[in-house]
Amino acid sequence: MEFQVLLSLCCFSLLLFLPRLSHGGWFNSINKCHPCPQFFTLFCSALLWLDKVMSFDYGFSNFRSNRRSLLRLKTENVTPVRLDPIRVTQLSWQPRAFLYKEFLTHEECDHLIKLAKDKLEKSMVVDDETGEDIETEIRTSSGMFLRKAQDDIVARIEERIATWTFLPPENGEDLQILRYELGQKYEPHFDYFVDKVNQQIGGHRSATVLMYLSDVKKGGETIFPRAEGRKLQLKDNSWSNCAKKGYAVKPSKGDALLFFSLHLNGTTDETSLHGSCPVIEGEKWAATKWIHVRSYGRSMTEDMDCTDEDVDCARWAREGECQKNPLYMVGDEETKGRCRKSCNVC
Ligand SMILES: *[C@@H]1O[C@H](CO)[C@@H](O)[C@H](O)[C@H]1NC(C)=O
């Protein structure tokens, strides 16, 4: 009889405490399992054990790592991806933009920087007319691309991005690592393409995940000059003057910014105009994942038969036929173009 009373009491208090346990974190060691003796201690130990051994995410044992509320999405990989939805804020609907605090650990940030450090080259932009890469003063950073799933850490980050955005990993381009030194910037631009050549593979870029790999003492904000909330955002002197010209996001090591360049109906969203303000003090490192409407992956077999089917392809490409005559030269989803190699689409 006594045991039953004790049991219901314990269950009741457990019910009361459970929500607090996973949020409060004061209940994070087995020593604290004593408010209600014996049974509760046993039960509590069992929970802690489950939490540790089975990784059930009750949030007892590892609260300090900020695992307050977690989504665990199963992927093909053995370790499921963990997401913490309460660390995500919606910044704007026009454009659709979201910020995930501490998306990357500091170790992951440092790792990406290390991989990129001695491989940086001056950043290019895509020419709107020809679709070719060109050097310009609009974009003064330097950067490089990491191969997809280049190592376990990169693979894990790419999986996390796919899980967060609900967009398949094969729609993503290779991760780009960027460094902005003092005074370097990227003038406001769109991530979607205007030219047709760059839309041949995967279609438009529809979403961008921009991850800050370093803190920047001053400047280096990401700015959306046409965002609906630009006038409502209050800014003190910790923001650069450039940042005051739009809705701005301060770079903070590990944070990730997700925004969409297309409307839900698939048309281009002009409010997605964005840029990187000049760095005033410090250095800015960032990683960008561009995600396309369709698969961007080039399979091995496609890569192997990357050829021209006409001896004149190179000349035609030089004369601009890739742009003027894309269906013949580049092809579309159903038919392969005859000059894919010279048009740089494989
Ligand atoms: C697509 O959606 C946007 C935003 O809701 C709207 O302004 C635009 O007119 C739509 N375009 C078409 C073709 O439906």
PDBQT file of the ligand as one rigid body, heavy atoms in Angstrom, charges set to zero:
ROOT
HETATM    1  C1  LIG A 401       4.700  35.019 -57.295  1.00  0.00    +0.000 C 
HETATM    2  O1  LIG A 401       4.655  35.380 -55.931  1.00  0.00    +0.000 OA
HETATM    3  C2  LIG A 401       5.031  36.720 -55.653  1.00  0.00    +0.000 C 
HETATM    4  C3  LIG A 401       5.060  36.909 -54.150  1.00  0.00    +0.000 C 
HETATM    5  O2  LIG A 401       3.966  36.381 -53.527  1.00  0.00    +0.000 OA
HETATM    6  C4  LIG A 401       4.094  37.677 -56.352  1.00  0.00    +0.000 C 
HETATM    7  O3  LIG A 401       4.462  39.007 -56.094  1.00  0.00    +0.000 OA
HETATM    8  C5  LIG A 401       4.140  37.399 -57.842  1.00  0.00    +0.000 C 
HETATM    9  O4  LIG A 401       3.229  38.234 -58.527  1.00  0.00    +0.000 OA
HETATM   10  C6  LIG A 401       3.832  35.929 -58.123  1.00  0.00    +0.000 C 
HETATM   11  N1  LIG A 401       4.032  35.688 -59.552  1.00  0.00    +0.000 N 
HETATM   12  C7  LIG A 401       3.295  34.854 -60.263  1.00  0.00    +0.000 C 
HETATM   13  C8  LIG A 401       3.650  34.727 -61.697  1.00  0.00    +0.000 C 
HETATM   14  O5  LIG A 401       2.376  34.225 -59.784  1.00  0.00    +0.000 OA
ENDROOT
TORSDOF 0
